[in-house]
Amino acid sequence: MIQIVSPVAYGVTVGLAALIGAVSCIRARSHPGRWFSIELKILGIVLLADACSWVVTSVSQGPWSPATDLPLPLCDMAAVVAAIACWWPLPVLIELTYFWGLAGTLQAVITPDLSSPFPHIEFFQYLIGHLAIVIAAVWLVVGLRQTPRPYAIPRVYIITAAYTALVGMVDWATGADYMFLRSPPSSFTLLQVLGPWPWYIFSAAGVAVVLLVILDAPFWRGRRRLRHTGNASTHPHPGNASTHPHPGNAGTPPHPGSAGSPLHPGSAGTPPDPEQDDATHDRPADQIAVT
């Protein structure tokens, strides 16, 4: 069962964030401009500030421990990646923000692992960080129209698997449980229905593939259209004038008897007449110029 300490405050905050994010996204598509880039940069600052606040809080409350206070959960890394993508929207950063934000962070919003009530600082840190990641994912792809590229799914999956392996080594070295690789969370999450440890890790890997495919599916039609358009421009139609010149075109041999044909007397392609050439040399210079 999902337990939220302050359900009303939590629900209102999520609803307001969803409304603000949707309105800005719709406006960005209907009235694009520099204002949206400014909003993205502000969102990036909010994300980075929230990530730094977690570090400051863990250090100030002490004692600090590498087993609990390192910013290694996937949502923490997603916040940093999303913050950078809001300032420098590189394709790979947008893809990571989109897939991590909607496949992972959104699940943390729906089934939160939050024990601090409103208005505790951790309550705001959790909501601001997670909601800002989801908003950044939608703004970058839908609002900014920067859709994932072909083969985005294997690219994101490989990066995620490599990062998970790195976190697993940290868990092994410090005795931590970052990304719940050693035991499931105490509160209800999707991991609770995927089996016991360690099988839920493999089940989660399979669910991740399904979620990535679902999130990538809306862009398949556009990619096919672009691919067909590219093929049409690369391979012109057989009846195209540039591929097969029309008879009488500049690219066809001149017709016999036309100007420029070797068979037309006095044309550019006729051999010069020696007698006419001698007669030309014998004429005065002024007559040659007039001729």
Secondary structure, 3 states (H helix, E strand, C coil): CCCCCCHHHHHHHHHHHHHHHHHHHHHHHHCCCHHHHHHHHHHHHHHHHHHHHHHHHHHHHCCCCCCCCCCCCHHHHHHHHHHHHHHCCCHHHHHHHHHHHHHHHHHHHHCCCCCCCCCCHHHHHHHHHHHHHHHHHHHHHHHCCCCCCCCHHHHHHHHHHHHHHHHHHHHHHHCCCHHHCCCCCCCCCHHHHCCCCCHHHHHHHHHHHHHHHHHHHHHHHHHHHHHHHHHHHHCCCCCCCCCCCCCCCCCCCCCCCCCCCCCCCCCCCCCCCHHHHHHHHHCCHHHHHHC
